Amino acid sequence: MDRDPVVTTDVPARLDRLPWSRWHWMIVIGLGTVWILDGLEVTVVGNIAARLSEEGSGLPITSAQVTGIAAALYVAGACAGALFFGWLTDRFGRKKLFLITLAVYLAATALTGLAFNPWWFFVFRFFTGFGIGGEYAAINSAIDELIPSKYRGRVDLIINGSFWLGAIGGALLSVLMLNTSVFPANVGWRLTFLLGVVLGLVILLVRRNVPESPRWMFIHGRGEGAEKLVADVERRVTAETGRELPPPADSITIRQRKSTGFLTVARTVFSTYPRRTVLGLALFIGQAFLYNAITFGYGAILTKFFGTPADKTGYYFAVIAAGNFLGPLLLGRLFDTVGRRPMIAGTYLTSGILLFATAWLFDGGHLSATTMTACWCVVLFFASAGASSAYLTVSEIFPMETRALAIAFFYAVGTAAGGITGPMIFAKLTESGVVADTVLAFQLGAGVMTAAGVVAAFLALPCERRSLESIARPLSAVRAAGGRVPAG
């Protein structure tokens, strides 16, 4: 270890002082648009469940198998992919992995569209999730390391919230593809997956221009490359704005290393920062249970309880998805100004309480398909901002060397708790056609979300407008960057 070079760098401070520019837009478009793909995937599968179970779909499968087994396998794949690719991302860099994970997604999605029996469909739903899970780890770590601290909160939230733009597209796409007067029953659902492949290929072309994270580079012995990359960005920004950049606020001295051992990562997460670990788990379990347990079966609720035709559920879900995207879009700035703790706790608690109210109204028979949709729009307006902040939180509060794996770990554990068991339970509850069963599912999701909000009220950290290095001292640091480091 003594032979590892010790270097001093101001690269993090130089990245944080940059004003917003076209270069940052390129980062957002190249990396952030993958959440549109995820939203497209999840929504399409949920909306085509009823059609797949019909005679003549070309796939002998039931609706419960699509929203239950296939949904759970997709999430299980995402958990496994997040852990596997998260470890590789911290070891081999952000750029290599966000190209590989997208390629895995593209191949698996194309093969899903060619499914001819249930086992084929299940296998490639797993591998589609495997690629998407890897994206969560690689992309969130890269975004937060490239975006200036002044904008990091709102940008991260809006990018994660763009999942719902994909959901809108998936909902409207399913309306067209399920229309048997346009496409045969055994063709339309296959085309929805192939269109996802086309969108992914476009994103892949843009993503090739996104650079490696300079923060990752200088820690892993590529300091000269990091300096050159940041200097080039500074020249572009200066030419674009016509103004000289202010001097960097501070520097950091680190001992360069090739990799960080898994035991070191585990010790850092569980021993050095136990309170942050509890916070991360609470946020991920809360949001994963609410979303994965509830929205996977939304189409079934509309058709079973309100008599909505299967080929019309997409219209309702498009409205809900729009409310979800507006949450991070309109509330995101407040996470950088009002602060992380009040906004994270507030969005979790508000969405949980509103979901309890929705369950009460539904149980009393006071809702129609339209008013149920309106209730969900309000609930998920707040829940979406809170859910997006979970990814932001775990990306900020752990050291650089553990960032991708930390995101992967919390995503995997939280999603396994809410996203694997949730769809399995919820599919059975909605399949029963009993109002009390669906009310119970709503109350369960609301309860877990509310509990997470209480945890955030006590444990969330004041990370707004602060450098990542001042929030969590890098494991490689010999002398940390300036700024108070929150406890725990």
N, C-alpha and C positions, 0 to 999 in steps of 0.2 A: 504493500500500500504506500510505503514511503517513496517509492519510485514514481508514483503518479504525479504529474506536474501540477503545480499550484499556480493559478492565473487569477488576475484581477480584471474584471470586465464591467462595463457600464451598459451592456446590451439591453438588459431588462428595462432600465430607466429610459434608455433611448426609444425603445418601443412604446413605453407608456406615455411619453410626452408628445407623440405624434398627433397632429390634428386628423380628423376624419378625411379620407381621400379615396380616389378611385381604386387604389391598391387594396384598401379595406373592403370595398364593394366586391372586388374580385375574390377575396377570401370568403366573404359571406355567400356569394353565389356558388363558388366552387365546392364549398364544404357544407353549407347550411341546407342546400336543396335536397340532400339525402333524406331529410325528415319528411319531405313531400312524398318520397317513394314509400316510406314506412306507413304514412297515413293512407296512401293509395292502397297498399297491400291489405292492411287490416280491415279497411272499410269495404273494399271489394269482396273479400271473403265473407264478411258478415252479411252483406246484402245479397250475395248470390246463394247463400245457404239454402233458402227455400227452393230456388230453381234447381240446384244440384240434386235435391232429393226427389224431384219430380220425374215421372216416366219420360224417357226420351232425352235425358240430359247427357247420356253417354258415360255416366259414372254412377255405379250402384252404391249410393251413399245416402245416409239420412241427414236431416238438418241438424240433429243433436250431435252427430259425429263431426260435422263441419265446425259448429260453434263450440263444441266440447273438446273432442280428441284432437282435431286438427289445430284448433286455436291453442290448446295446451302444448302441443308439440312445437308449434311456431315459437311460443314464448320460451319453452325449454331450450330450443335451438339458440334463441337470442341470448339466454343466460350463459350457455356453454360457449358461444361465440365471443361474448363480451369478455369472459375470463381468459380464454385462449388467446384472442387477438390483443386483449389489454396487456397481457404480459409481454407479448411480442412488440407492442407499440412502445412500451417503456424501454425495451432492450434495443430495438433496431430502428426506431424513429417513427415519427407521425406519418410522413409522406408515403413511405413504402406500404404501410399498413392500410392507409385510407384508399389506396389504389387496389390492393389485394382484396379487401373486404367488399368493395363495390363489385369487383369481378365475380366473387362468390355469389353475391346477391343476384347478379344478372343471369348467371348460369342456372341457378336453382329456380328462379322465377320462370324462365323459359321452359324448363322441364316440368314445372307444375302445370303449365298450360297444356302439356301433352299427356297429362294423366289419363290412364285408361281403366284403372281400378283403384280402390281405396288405399291400398298399401303404397302405391306409387305417389298418390296425392299426399299422404301423411309423411312419407320420407322427405319429399322435396319441400313441404311446408317447414319441416325441421331445418333443412339446409338454407332455406330462404331466411329464416330467423337467425341462423348461425352467422350469415353475412351481415344482417342488420345489427345484431348485437355487437359485432366487431366494430361496426361504424360508430356506435354510441361511444365506445371507449376512445377510438382514434380521433374522431371528429371533435368531440367536446374538449379533449385535452389540447388539440391544435388550435381551436378557435380561441380559447381563453388565454393561450400563450401568445397569440398574435394580435389580439384586439387591445387597444389602450385601456388602462384601468378606468378612465373616466367614462367609457362607454361599455365596459365589459358586461355589466349586469343587464342592461336593456337589450344589447345585441344577443347575448346568450339566450335570454328569455324569448325573444322574437324568433330566433332561429329554431329553438326547440318547439315553439308554438306553431311553426310552419308545417308541422305534422298535419295540422288541421286544414291547410290548403290542399294537401294531398287527399285528406278525407272528403273535402268538398268535391274534388275531381273524381274520386272513387265513387262517391254516392251518385253523382250525375251520370258518370260513365256506366254505372250498373243499370240505371234507368234505361239507357239506350240499348245496352247489351242484352238486357233481359226481355226486351221487346221482341217477341217472336215474329212479328210482322216485318221486322228489319233483319234479324239474324235467327237462324234455326236454334232450337233449344240446346243442341249439343255443340254449337259453335260460338255463340256470343260470349259465354263465360270464359272460354279459352282465349279469345281475343283480348279480354281485359288484362290478362297476365302478360301477353305479348306486347301490349302497349306500354306496360310498366318497364319492359326491357328496352323499348325504344327511348323512353325518357331517361333511363339509367345510362344508356350509351351517350346521350347528349351531355349529361352531367360528367361522365368520365372524360370527355374531351375538354371540358372547362377545367376540371380538377387537375389535369396534367400541368397546368401553369401555376398551381398553388405551391409555394415553397415549403421546405422543411422548417420546423420551428427553430429559430435561432437560440431559444432558451435550451432546447434539447441538445443542439449542436455544441454549444460551448461547454456543457457539462461532460459530453461524451467525446472530448478530444478533438473537436472540429471548430476550435475557436476562430481560426482564420476565415473559415467559410462563413461563420456567423457574423463576423465583423464586416465582411464584404457584402453579405446579403443586406444587413441593416443599413450600411452606407449607401447602397444602391437605392433602397426604399427612401432614405432621407433625401437623396438627390431628386427623386421623382416628386416627392411631396413638396419640397422647396420650389421646384419648377412649377408645380400646379398651383400653389397658393401665392407664390411671389413674395413670401416672407421667410426670414431666417428662423430656424428653430431655436428655442431657448436651450441653454446648457442642461445636460442630464442632471437629475437631482442627486443621485448617489451612485455608488458602485458596489460590487460584491466580489469577494475573493473566495474562490472555490478550488477544491482538489479534484481535478478531472478524473473520471472513471469510465470504463467501458460499459459496465452494467451494475445493477443493484440486485443482490440476492433476494429470493422470495422470502426467506426468514427475516431479513432486514425490513422488507416492506410490511410483513405481518406484525413485527414488533413495533414498528412506527405507528401503524393504524390502531392496534389494540392496546399497546402499553403506553406509548408517548402521548397519544391523543384519544383517550377513552371517551370523553364527553363528546367529542366531535364524531366519534364512531356511532354513539347512541343517536345523535342528531341525524346523521346520514341514513341510518337504518330506519328511523321513524319516518322521515320524509319519503323515502322510497317505498316502504311498505304501504304507507297511507295512500299515496297517489296511485301506485300500481293496483292496489285492491279496488279503489273506487273506479278507475278507468277500465281495467281488464275484466273485472267482475261484472260491471254494469254495461258498458257499451258494446261488448262482444255480442250480447243478446238483445240489443235494442230493436233490431228488425223483428225478432220473434215476439217481443212485447206488442209492437204495433199490429202485427198480423193476428195474434191470438186474442188480445184483449180489446182491440178497437176495430178489428175487421178490415184493416188496411190491406189492399192487394199487395202481393209480394213485389210486383214490379213498380210500386209507387213509394216504397219505404225510403228509397234513395233521396226523394225530395225532402222528406222530413229530416233525414240525417244531414243533408247539405246545410240546412238552416242551423242545426245544432253545431256543426263543424265551424260555421262562420262565427258563432258566438265564442267558440273555443279559441279561434285565432285572434279575435278582437281583445280577449283578456290580456295576453302577453303584449300585444301591440299597444294597447292604451294604458296598461298599468306598468309596463316594463321600465319606463323612465323613473317611476317612483322608487324602484329598488335601488337606484343610484342616488336619489335625492333624499327621500324620507328615510331610507335605510333598509338593510336586509332584514333585521329581526322583526320590526313591526309589520313589514309587508309579507314576509313568509308566514308568520304566525297568523296574520289577519286573513290572508287568502285561504289558508287551510281551514281555519275555524269557520269562516263565512260560508265556504262551500259545503262543509260538513253539516252545519245547521240548516242551510237551505235544502239539502238533500233529505234531512229528517222531515222537513215541512212537506216536501214533495211526496214522500212515502205516506204521510198522514192524509194528504189530499187524495192520493191514488186509492188508499185503503177505504176512504169514505165514498168513493165513486164520484168524486167531484171533477174528474179530468176527462177530457176527450183526447184524441190523437193530437189535435192542435195545441190545446192547453198543456198537455204533457210535454210536448216539444218546447213550448215557451218556458216551462219550469226548468227543463234540462238546459236550455240556453243560459239562463241566469246562473244556475248552479255551476256549470262548466266554464262560464266566463271567469269566475274566480278560481276554480279548481285548475284550469289550464295554466294560469300564471303561477300558481303554487307548485304544480307538478314540474313546470319548466325550471323553477328555482331550485328544485332538488338536484338537478344535474349541475347547475351553476354552483351550488353550495359545496358538493363533494369535490368538484374540480378546483375550488379555491382553497379549501381548508386543510389540504394535505400537501406535503413537500413535492417539488417538481419531479423527482425521481420515481415517485409512487403514483403520479397523477392518473395515468391511464388505467393502471390496475386498480386503483381505488375506485374510480368511476365504475369499472367493470364489476368489482366486488359488490358494491352497494346496489348497482342495477340488478345483478344476478340474484342476490339474496332477497331484495325487496320484490322483484318481479316474480321470483319463485314462490314467495309467500302469497302474493296477491294475484299474480298473473297465470300461474299454473293451477293452483287450487281454485281460484276465483272462477274462471270460465267453466271448469268441471262442475262446480257447485251451481253456478248461475244457470248453466244450460239445463240442468235438471229441474231447477226451480221454475224457470219460465216454460219449460216443456210441459209441466204439470197443468198449466192453464188455471191454476188456483191463485187468486189475488193475494192471499196471505203469504204465499211462498215468495212472490216477487217483492212484496213489502218487506219481508225479512231480509232479502238480498240487499235492498236499498238501505235498510237500517244498518246492516253489517258494514257496508261500504262507508256510510256516513259516520259510523262510530269510530272506525279505524282512522279516517281522515281527520276527524275532530281531535282524537288523541294525539295524532302527529302534530297538530297545531299547538296543542298545549306544550308538548316537548319543545317545539321551536320557540315558543314564548320565553322559555327559560334558557335554552342552550344555543340559539342562533347567534352568530358572530357579526360584529360590525365590519364587514369586508368592503363596504362601498368605497369606490374611488381610491383603493389602496393597491399597491403592487402585490403580486402573488408572493414574492419573496419576503415581504414584511408580514404577511398573514401566516405563512408556514415556512420556516427557515429550511432551505434546501439541505439534504443530508450531506451533500458535498461541500457545504459552506465552511470556510475557515473564518471568514468575517462576513456577517450577514449584512444585507442592505439595510438602510436606515428605516426607522418606523417601529412603533410598538407592536409586539406580537401578542394577540389575545391569548388568554390562558386556555389550557385544556385541549 
